[in-house]
Amino acid sequence: MQYTLKSFYKKSIVKVWLYGFLADIIGASILFFLGILGDSVGIPYELSSAINYDPFSNPIAVLIITVSILVSLIFIFLFNYKFTFRRIIVESHLRFKVALIIAIATMPWTFLLPTKWFYY
């Protein structure tokens, strides 16, 4: 079945948006639980504070946040590849490319923003 760009967009945009939002929630939940439960799992206050407020004050916080961004990227890719574009893009290599490009372009880079900018 041949799709025009407009029909492709109409058939996929809501699913791409919802699955992307779900993937961002999965990645953010890692940061949330490390920030909230940091003391109970043995994370030092300096690290949990860096995760929550200023990631660039601690290199390990940047690493943890980068891992959560990559987790979101993986889920965005999988959701789009396995569910959103499964029936729309039949060719697997083209579906792989489209899902990967969307995942890279929409990964939650804002996780790296220091929230202290918004509180002080």
N, C-alpha and C positions, 0 to 999 in steps of 0.2 A: 504494500500500500504506500503510495506516495503522498507525503504531507507537504503543504506549503509552509513557509515560515510562520505565518499567522496562525494556522491550525496547530502546528507543532507547539507554538508558544501557549496557545489556549489549552492544549491537552496536558501540558507539563508544568506550567508555572506554579500552580497552587501546590502540587505535590513537591516540587523542588523547594518551595518556600517552607512548607510544613516540615518536611524531612530535614531541611537545613536547620530549622529552628530546634527540632528535636535533637539533632547532633550537637548543636551549640549548648543545649541544656545538659547533655551527657558530659561534655568537656567541662562546663562550668561547675557541674556537681563535684567533680574531682577537686577543684579549687575550693569550693564551698566546704566540703567535708574536711579538707586539710586545714582550712582556716578556722573552722569552728571546733573541730575535734583534734586540733594540733597538739594540745597539751596532753590529752588522754592517750595519744599514740606515740608520745615522746618527741614530738617536733619542738625544737627550741623556740622561745618566744620571738627571737630576732627573725627566724625564718618564717614563722606564721605571719608576723607583722609585715615582712617584705612581700609575702604572697598577697596579703590583703590590701596593702597600701602603697608600697613602692618596690616593685619587682627589681628595679635596677640597683637597689641598695645591697642586694645579695645575689651572687651568681647562681647559687643553687635554686633560688626562687625563680630566676629567669629560666633555668632548666626545667623546673617543675611546670611552669606555665607553658613553656614550649611543648612539653609532652602533652599537656591537656589540649593545646591547639592541634597537635598532630592526631590525638584521639578523635577530636571533632572532625578533622580532615578525613580520616579513615571512615568514620560513620557517614559523613556527607557523600563520599565516593560510593560506599556500599549501598546506601539507600537509593541513590540515583541510578547506579548500575543495575542493581537487582530488582528494584521496584518501579521507579519512575519511568525509566526509558526502556524497560524490558519489552513492551509491546510496540513502542513507538519507533525505536531504532533496533532493527532486527540484527544487523551486522554487529557482531560482538566487538571487533576492533574499533569500529566507529563509536559504538556505545561506550567503550572504555575511554576513548579520547575525550568525548563530550563530558562524561561523568568526572574524569580527572581534572579537566579544565575548570569545570564549575566548582569542584571541591577546592582547588587551589585558589580560585578567585574569591570564594566566599568563606574561606576559613576565618575563624574569629580572631583576627589580629588585634582587636580591641582588648583582648584579655591582657595584653602587655601594657596597656595604658595605666599609669600610676593613679589609683583612685584618690590618692592624697591631693591631687590637683582639684578634685571636686569637693573636698571636705575642708580645706584650709583657705 
